[in-house]
Amino acid sequence: MKLGIGTRFRLDGETVQVVEFASLATGMEVVLKDGRDRLARMSVRELLSPGRAQVIPSSAGPSAAGDEDVAAVVLGRPTKEEKKNLLERAGHVRGMLSGYRSGSEELPRPGEPRAQYLPGLPLRERYAAKASELGVTDRTVRRWARTFREGGEAGPVPKAARPDGGLGHADPRWVEAAVGILNEYREESRPPVKVVLERGQAWLEAQFGPQEVPLPKRTASYRWMQELERRHPTFRLSTQRNRDIADRPKGICGKLRPTRPGEYVLMDTTRLDLFALDPVTLRWLQAELTVAMDWYTRCIIGVRVTPVSTKAVDAAAVLYQSYRPRPVPESRPREAVRPDHGIPREVLVDTEAVHGPITGASGPSLVPETLIVDHGKIYLSAHLTSVCHRMGISVQPARLRTGRDKGPIERFFRTLREDLLRVLPGYKGPDLHSRGLNREKDAFFFLHELEAIIREWVAVVHHRRPHSGPVDPHLPTVELSPAAMFEHGLARAGFIEVPRDPDLAHEFLDVGMRTVQHYGVEINGRRYNGG
C-alpha cells in the first residue's frame, strides 16, 4: 500500500496517522499525530524498520496472515499432468481476454489475434466463442476468467484439500468404524478393501441399528479408504512395514547427533544374501557379516565374515579392528590406503620421502566412546561388555524392534547388497521369491576370499564415494565421502586416540580354561607343547 498523508500505523500501542512529510538533509521524515492530537516527528527509515510500527491497511489486499497460500505453494500442489492442463487453460484465458495466448501483443503467436478474440469485441462474444471452441458452457468460461483475474496463473488451480484430508463429507461414525477395522489388521494378514468395507458395515449395523448410519456409494467409500490408507497403511505396503509404521511413537522423538569421529559407533550383524564355501569341508554354507561403523564419518572401521552364526568373540574382533586396522595388500590403490596411525595423508608433507613406500591400514583408526548395538546375545554377552568396560566404552542398546535407531548401518547393508553382492557368483537374493534355481552350484568363494572382497569394496568404493549421509552443517549442500568426512572430523576434533599398550589386544580374545598335561595343552584336538 502507499505511504502518504492519512496512512495509519500502530506505534507503541497507539494508533497514529501521517499528517505531513518533511524532506531534510538527513533524509525523509514524517509528522505523526495520535488520538490525543499530539504530534511527533520520525524518520521514514525508523518508521518502516521491522518491529517498530505496524501499518493499518485501509483497503483489502494480500497479507501474510491471510488464509490464502502464496502463488508458489498453489502452483506446486498439482501433479505434473494437472499443472500442464492448468497452464493450457491459462493460455486459453489469456487469449480470450487479450487476444494473445502469451497475454502480450509483443509476443504474438502465428495467426494472432484471431478474429473471434479481437480486443475490441465485447467480452460476452469472446466468452461464447471460447465456450464453443472448447466444448464447455459459457458459465464455465466466465468462471475461468474470474478466477484468472483474481489470482493470475494460480487462480484456476482448485482449492487445497480439506484440513480433514478429504473426509469432510464422510460420516464420523463411518470413519471411526473404518479406522477400528484397519487397526484390527495390524497383526493380521493383508485384507482386501472389500472385506474391510463389509466388516465396517456390519459393525455399524450392530452398533447403531440397520440403516441408521448412511453408507457412502461404492466410489466414495473406496476413495475414503484410499485416504485412510495414507494414515493407517494396510493394503499397499508389506505387512511388516505396516506394523513398523503402526508402532511409530505418537510424539516427536529426537535422535543422537554425533559431533566428532568415534563419539558413536554402530555395530550390527546381517546374514549375507550370498553362498560361500567352507575351506575345510568344501561345502556351501550361509555367511554372516558383522560391521562396525563410525556414525559421524560413515567409515567402516571393522569387518568380519563368519560361517553360519556370529559369536561374541567375533564381535570383539570387529571392535578390535577399530584400534588396530588390518594391513592392506599391495594391490590396493594408493588413494584407498590409510596411514597406520590414522592421520590423513593431506596433513603430512611428502610421506614417501619420510617413511618410504606407502604402507598403511585399510581404514581409519579411532577409539569408540559409545557403542550402539541391538539386543543380540553376542553384543550383550559378558565377554564383549567386559571388554568395553575395560576400554572405557559405553554400551548403549537400541530400542527393541526399532531398526531406525541404527539407520546408517542398515542402509550400508542395503548398499552392499545392491552394489556388490548381487554381481558376485552365489548371490541368492534377499528372499525366497528372488532366488534363482540351484544357486549353490555357483558358490566358489571361500569365506576369507569373500571377506577380502568386501574389505576392498569398502576401502576403494564406499570410503571414496560421496553420498548424502556425511554432512557438514556449515556446508549442507556439499556431498562428502566418508574419507573426506573423517579428515573434516579430525580437523574439527583436533586429536586422535591410540592404544597405550600393544598387549591390550589380549583383552579382545576369548578365554577358555584348559589343563596342562605332561604332553602340553590340548585345544580343539590340537596339542601345543611349546616346542
C-alpha positions in Angstrom: 0.0 0.0 0.0 1.1 3.6 -0.5 2.6 5.6 2.3 1.1 9.1 2.3 -1.0 11.7 4.1 -3.6 9.8 6.1 -1.8 6.5 6.4 -2.3 5.0 9.8 0.2 2.9 11.9 0.1 1.0 15.2 3.1 2.6 17.1 3.9 1.8 20.7 0.4 0.6 21.4 -1.3 3.6 20.0 -2.8 4.4 16.6 -1.0 7.3 14.8 -1.7 8.9 11.4 0.7 10.6 9.0 -0.2 14.3 8.6 2.9 15.8 7.0 6.1 14.9 5.1 9.4 16.7 5.6 12.4 16.4 3.3 15.6 17.1 5.3 19.3 16.8 4.6 19.4 13.7 6.7 16.5 12.0 4.8 12.7 11.9 4.6 10.7 12.3 7.8 7.1 12.2 8.6 4.9 14.0 11.2 2.6 11.7 13.1 -0.5 12.6 15.1 -2.0 10.3 17.7 -5.6 10.1 19.0 -5.0 12.9 21.5 -3.7 15.3 18.8 -0.1 15.1 19.9 2.5 15.4 17.2 5.8 13.6 16.8 8.4 13.5 14.1 10.1 10.4 12.9 12.3 9.3 10.0 10.7 7.1 7.4 13.5 4.6 7.8 12.8 4.3 11.6 9.1 4.1 11.0 9.4 1.3 8.5 12.0 -0.7 10.4 10.9 -4.2 11.4 9.3 -4.4 14.8 8.9 -0.6 15.2 5.5 0.1 13.8 2.7 -1.9 12.1 0.8 -0.4 9.2 -3.0 -0.4 9.4 -4.3 -1.2 5.8 -7.1 1.0 4.6 -8.2 -1.4 1.8 -8.2 -5.2 1.2 -5.1 -6.7 -0.2 -2.6 -9.5 0.2 -1.5 -10.3 3.8 0.8 -12.9 5.3 -1.8 -13.5 7.9 -4.4 -14.4 5.4 -5.9 -17.8 4.7 -4.7 -17.8 1.0 -1.5 -19.6 0.1 1.2 -17.8 -1.9 1.2 -18.5 -5.6 4.3 -20.7 -5.4 2.6 -23.1 -3.0 -0.6 -23.2 -5.0 1.2 -23.9 -8.3 3.4 -26.5 -6.6 0.4 -28.5 -5.3 -0.9 -30.1 -8.6 0.7 -33.1 -10.2 2.7 -32.7 -13.4 -0.2 -33.7 -15.6 -2.6 -31.4 -13.7 -0.2 -28.5 -13.9 0.1 -29.0 -17.7 -3.6 -28.8 -18.1 -3.8 -25.7 -15.9 -1.2 -23.9 -17.9 -3.0 -24.8 -21.1 -6.2 -23.4 -19.6 -4.4 -20.2 -18.6 -3.3 -19.8 -22.2 -6.9 -20.0 -23.4 -8.0 -17.5 -20.8 -5.2 -15.0 -21.8 -6.1 -15.5 -25.5 -9.7 -14.9 -24.7 -9.2 -11.7 -22.7 -6.3 -10.1 -24.6 -6.4 -11.8 -28.0 -2.9 -13.3 -27.4 -2.2 -16.6 -25.6 1.0 -15.1 -24.1 -1.0 -12.2 -22.7 1.1 -9.5 -24.6 0.9 -8.2 -28.1 4.7 -8.1 -28.1 4.8 -11.9 -28.2 2.2 -12.9 -30.7 1.9 -16.5 -32.0 1.2 -17.3 -35.6 -2.3 -16.2 -36.6 -2.9 -14.0 -33.5 -5.0 -12.2 -32.8 -7.8 -14.4 -34.1 -11.0 -12.7 -35.4 -13.3 -14.1 -32.7 -10.9 -12.8 -29.9 -10.1 -9.3 -31.1 -9.7 -6.9 -28.1 -12.4 -4.6 -29.5 -15.1 -7.3 -29.4 -17.5 -7.4 -26.4 -16.5 -9.9 -23.7 -19.7 -11.9 -24.0 -18.9 -12.7 -27.6 -15.4 -13.8 -26.8 -16.8 -15.9 -23.9 -19.2 -17.6 -26.3 -16.5 -18.2 -28.9 -14.2 -19.8 -26.4 -17.0 -22.0 -24.9 -17.9 -23.2 -28.4 -14.2 -23.9 -29.2 -13.5 -26.0 -26.1 -16.9 -27.6 -25.8 -17.8 -26.2 -22.4 -20.6 -24.0 -21.1 -20.5 -20.2 -21.1 -20.7 -20.2 -17.3 -17.5 -22.3 -17.1 -15.6 -19.9 -19.3 -16.8 -16.9 -17.2 -15.6 -18.7 -14.0 -12.2 -19.3 -15.6 -11.9 -15.6 -16.5 -13.0 -14.5 -13.0 -10.5 -16.7 -11.2 -7.7 -15.7 -13.5 -8.4 -12.0 -12.9 -8.4 -12.6 -9.1 -5.4 -14.9 -8.8 -3.4 -14.8 -12.0 -1.8 -18.1 -13.0 -2.7 -19.6 -9.6 -6.3 -18.6 -9.8 -7.7 -21.6 -11.8 -5.9 -24.1 -9.5 -8.5 -26.0 -7.4 -8.6 -25.2 -3.8 -6.4 -27.2 -1.5 -7.7 -30.4 0.1 -9.7 -30.0 3.2 -7.9 -30.0 6.5 -9.6 -33.3 7.3 -7.8 -34.9 4.4 -10.7 -35.3 2.0 -13.0 -36.9 4.5 -15.2 -33.8 5.1 -18.3 -35.4 3.6 -17.8 -38.8 5.4 -19.9 -39.6 8.4 -17.7 -39.5 11.5 -19.2 -42.9 12.7 -18.3 -44.5 9.4 -14.7 -43.1 9.7 -14.5 -44.4 13.3 -15.7 -47.9 12.2 -13.2 -48.0 9.3 -10.3 -47.0 11.4 -11.2 -49.5 14.1 -11.3 -52.3 11.5 -7.9 -51.2 10.0 -6.3 -51.3 13.4 -7.5 -54.8 13.9 -5.5 -55.9 10.9 -2.3 -54.5 12.4 -1.1 -58.0 13.3 -3.1 -59.9 10.7 -2.5 -60.7 7.1 -3.3 -58.1 4.4 -7.1 -57.9 3.8 -8.9 -56.7 0.6 -10.6 -53.3 0.7 -13.9 -55.0 0.1 -13.6 -57.1 3.3 -12.8 -54.1 5.4 -15.9 -52.2 4.0 -18.2 -55.2 4.7 -16.9 -55.6 8.2 -17.3 -51.9 8.8 -20.9 -52.0 7.6 -21.7 -55.0 9.8 -20.1 -53.1 12.8 -22.2 -50.0 12.2 -25.4 -52.0 11.9 -24.7 -53.9 15.1 -23.7 -50.6 16.9 -26.4 -48.2 15.7 -29.0 -50.4 14.1 -29.8 -51.2 10.5 -29.8 -48.2 8.1 -29.1 -45.7 11.0 -25.8 -44.6 9.5 -25.9 -43.6 5.8 -23.5 -45.7 3.9 -21.5 -44.0 1.1 -21.6 -45.1 -2.5 -19.0 -47.6 -3.7 -16.8 -45.0 -5.4 -16.9 -42.7 -2.4 -16.1 -45.5 0.0 -13.1 -46.6 -2.0 -11.9 -43.0 -2.3 -12.2 -42.5 1.5 -10.4 -45.8 2.2 -7.6 -44.6 0.0 -7.3 -41.6 2.2 -7.4 -43.7 5.3 -4.6 -45.8 3.8 -2.3 -42.8 3.9 -2.9 -42.6 7.7 -3.1 -46.3 8.5 -1.2 -48.3 5.9 -2.9 -51.7 5.4 -3.3 -52.5 1.7 -0.3 -51.1 -0.2 2.9 -51.9 1.7 4.1 -55.2 3.2 2.6 -56.3 6.5 6.0 -56.0 8.2 6.3 -52.4 7.0 2.7 -51.7 8.1 3.5 -53.0 11.6 6.6 -50.8 11.8 4.6 -47.7 10.8 1.9 -48.5 13.3 4.5 -48.9 16.1 5.9 -45.4 15.5 5.9 -43.1 18.5 3.0 -40.7 18.6 5.1 -37.8 19.6 8.3 -36.2 18.3 11.4 -38.1 19.2 14.9 -36.8 18.8 17.9 -38.7 17.7 21.6 -38.9 18.6 23.7 -36.4 16.7 27.4 -37.2 16.5 29.7 -34.3 16.6 33.1 -35.9 16.1 34.7 -39.2 15.0 34.4 -42.1 17.4 31.6 -40.5 19.5 29.1 -43.1 18.4 30.0 -46.4 16.8 27.2 -48.6 15.3 27.7 -52.4 15.3 25.4 -54.9 13.8 25.3 -58.3 12.1 23.4 -59.4 9.0 23.1 -62.6 7.0 24.6 -62.1 3.6 22.5 -62.9 0.5 25.3 -65.0 -0.8 26.5 -68.6 -0.5 30.2 -69.2 0.4 32.4 -72.3 0.7 33.9 -73.8 3.8 37.7 -74.1 3.2 37.8 -77.4 5.1 34.7 -79.3 4.0 34.2 -77.5 0.6 30.5 -77.3 1.3 28.4 -74.3 0.7 27.1 -72.5 3.8 25.4 -69.4 4.9 27.7 -66.4 5.8 27.1 -63.6 8.3 28.7 -60.2 8.2 29.5 -58.2 11.3 30.3 -54.5 10.7 31.3 -51.6 13.0 30.6 -48.1 11.5 31.6 -44.7 12.9 28.3 -42.7 12.8 29.9 -39.3 12.3 32.0 -40.2 9.2 30.1 -43.3 8.0 33.5 -45.0 7.8 33.6 -48.8 8.2 36.2 -49.5 11.0 35.6 -53.2 11.4 34.6 -56.1 9.2 34.3 -59.8 9.8 32.6 -62.6 7.8 31.7 -65.7 9.8 30.1 -69.0 8.9 26.5 -69.8 9.9 26.4 -67.7 13.1 28.4 -65.0 14.8 29.8 -65.4 18.3 30.8 -62.8 21.0 34.5 -63.2 20.2 33.8 -62.3 16.6 32.1 -59.1 17.7 35.1 -58.3 19.9 37.4 -59.0 17.0 35.5 -56.4 14.9 35.8 -53.9 17.8 39.5 -54.6 18.0 39.9 -53.5 14.3 38.9 -50.0 15.3 42.0 -49.8 17.4 44.3 -51.7 15.1 43.1 -51.8 11.4 44.3 -54.6 9.3 47.2 -54.0 6.8 46.3 -53.7 3.2 47.6 -55.8 0.2 50.0 -54.2 -2.3 47.3 -54.3 -5.0 45.2 -51.8 -3.1 45.0 -48.4 -4.9 47.1 -45.6 -3.3 44.1 -43.4 -2.6 42.4 -46.2 -0.7 45.2 -46.7 1.8 45.1 -45.0 5.2 48.3 -44.3 7.2 48.9 -46.7 10.1 48.3 -44.0 12.8 45.0 -42.8 11.2 46.1 -39.3 10.4 45.0 -38.3 6.9 47.8 -38.0 4.4 46.8 -34.5 3.5 48.2 -33.1 6.7 51.6 -34.8 6.2 54.4 -33.5 4.0 55.9 -35.9 1.4 55.2 -39.1 3.4 57.1 -41.2 0.9 60.3 -39.2 1.5 60.0 -39.7 5.2 58.6 -43.2 5.5 59.4 -44.8 2.2 56.8 -46.6 0.0 53.2 -46.2 1.1 52.1 -48.8 3.6 49.1 -48.4 5.8 45.7 -49.7 7.0 42.5 -50.4 5.3 40.5 -47.9 7.3 40.8 -45.1 9.9 41.9 -45.9 13.4 39.8 -44.4 16.2 38.7 -45.3 19.7 34.9 -45.6 20.2 33.3 -43.7 23.0 29.8 -45.2 22.8 28.9 -48.5 21.1 25.3 -48.7 19.9 24.2 -52.3 19.4 20.9 -54.3 19.3 19.8 -56.8 22.0 21.5 -59.8 20.4 23.3 -62.2 22.8 26.7 -61.6 21.2 26.5 -57.9 21.9 25.3 -58.1 25.4 27.5 -61.0 26.4 29.8 -60.9 29.4 32.8 -61.1 27.1 32.0 -58.0 25.0 30.6 -55.9 27.8 33.7 -56.6 29.9 36.0 -55.6 27.1 34.0 -52.3 26.6 34.2 -51.7 30.4 37.9 -52.2 30.4 38.4 -49.9 27.4 36.1 -47.2 28.8 33.5 -47.7 26.1 29.8 -47.1 26.9 27.4 -49.7 25.6 24.0 -48.3 24.5 21.5 -50.9 23.3 19.0 -49.7 20.7 15.3 -49.9 21.3 13.6 -53.3 20.8 12.4 -53.9 17.2 13.5 -50.4 16.1 15.8 -50.7 13.2 15.9 -47.0 12.6 18.0 -46.5 15.7 20.8 -47.9 13.6 19.7 -46.4 10.3 23.1 -45.7 8.8 24.4 -49.2 9.2 21.1 -50.7 7.9 21.5 -48.5 4.9 25.0 -49.7 4.4 23.9 -53.3 4.3 21.4 -52.5 1.6 24.1 -50.6 -0.4 26.5 -53.5 0.0 23.8 -55.9 -1.4 22.8 -53.8 -4.3 26.2 -52.6 -5.4 28.4 -55.6 -4.7 26.8 -58.9 -3.6 24.3 -59.2 -6.4 27.0 -59.2 -9.0 29.0 -62.0 -7.3 28.6 -65.7 -8.0 26.4 -67.4 -5.5 24.1 -64.5 -4.9 20.7 -65.9 -3.8 18.6 -62.7 -3.4 17.0 -61.1 -0.3 14.2 -63.7 -0.1 12.9 -67.0 -1.5 10.9 -65.2 -4.1 14.1 -63.7 -5.6 16.2 -66.8 -5.5 17.3 -68.5 -8.7 17.5 -72.2 -9.5 20.3 -74.1 -7.8 22.4 -71.1 -6.8 24.6 -73.3 -4.6 26.5 -74.6 -7.6 27.9 -71.1 -8.3 29.3 -70.7 -4.7 33.0 -70.9 -5.1 34.3 -68.0 -2.9 35.8 -69.1 0.4 34.9 -67.2 3.5 38.2 -65.4 3.7 38.0 -64.5 0.0 34.6 -63.1 0.5 35.8 -61.0 3.4 38.7 -59.7 1.3 36.3 -58.7 -1.5 34.1 -56.8 1.0 37.1 -55.1 2.6 38.4 -53.9 -0.8 35.0 -52.6 -1.9 34.7 -50.7 1.4 38.1 -49.1 1.0 38.0 -48.4 -2.7 34.3 -47.6 -3.3 32.4 -46.9 -0.1 35.0 -44.7 1.6 35.8 -42.7 -1.5 32.3 -42.2 -2.9 30.4 -39.1 -1.9 26.9 -39.6 -0.7 24.2 -37.7 1.3 25.0 -39.3 4.7 28.1 -37.4 5.9 27.0 -33.7 6.1 28.9 -30.7 7.4 26.2 -28.4 9.0 28.1 -25.3 7.6 28.0 -26.7 4.1 24.8 -28.7 3.9 24.7 -28.9 0.1 28.3 -30.4 -0.3 28.3 -34.1 -0.5 31.3 -35.6 1.3 32.7 -39.1 1.2 33.3 -41.0 4.4 37.1 -40.5 4.0 36.7 -36.7 3.5 34.3 -36.6 6.5 37.0 -38.3 8.6 39.5 -35.7 7.7 36.9 -33.0 8.4 36.1 -34.5 11.8 39.8 -34.8 12.7 40.3 -31.2 11.9 37.2 -30.4 14.0 38.0 -32.6 17.0 41.7 -31.8 16.9 43.0 -35.2 18.2 43.1 -38.9 17.8 43.3 -41.6 20.4 45.8 -44.5 20.2 46.3 -47.6 22.4 48.8 -47.1 25.1 49.9 -50.7 25.2 50.0 -53.3 22.4 49.3 -56.1 24.9 45.7 -54.6 25.3 44.9 -56.8 22.2 44.6 -59.7 24.6 41.6 -58.1 26.2 39.6 -58.8 23.0 40.4 -62.5 22.9 38.1 -65.2 24.3 39.2 -67.1 27.4 38.9 -70.8 27.7 40.2 -73.0 30.6 42.5 -75.9 29.7 44.5 -78.2 31.9 48.3 -78.6 31.4 49.2 -82.2 30.9 52.6 -83.8 30.6 52.4 -83.5 26.8 51.3 -79.9 26.8 47.9 -78.2 26.3 45.2 -79.6 24.0 42.8 -77.2 22.2 40.2 -78.4 19.7 42.1 -81.7 19.1 45.5 -80.0 18.6 48.3 -80.3 21.1 50.6 -77.5 21.9 53.8 -78.4 23.8 55.7 -75.1 23.4 58.5 -76.8 21.4 
